[in-house]
Amino acid sequence: MLVDPAHLTAADHLDAAREMAAAGRSFLAYLLAEEAARRTADPATAAGIRAVFPDPNLTREETPSCPPATSSTP
């Protein structure tokens, strides 16, 4: 059974965000949480949702693909 996305609530999006986070799908969890926050009337609650599901592109730490250069003097 298909559900019209217009009928989904903030709670529906937040539940889906939790499921995606548990499945390791952090960016999808972030997008669903953003939609939940957007549909939330209380700004403090929306900020709390955003704090729990931050943008993974802004919070990830890059690991170097090669070791750092070392200087060796003879």
Beta strands, then each sheet from edge to edge (+ up, - down):
end
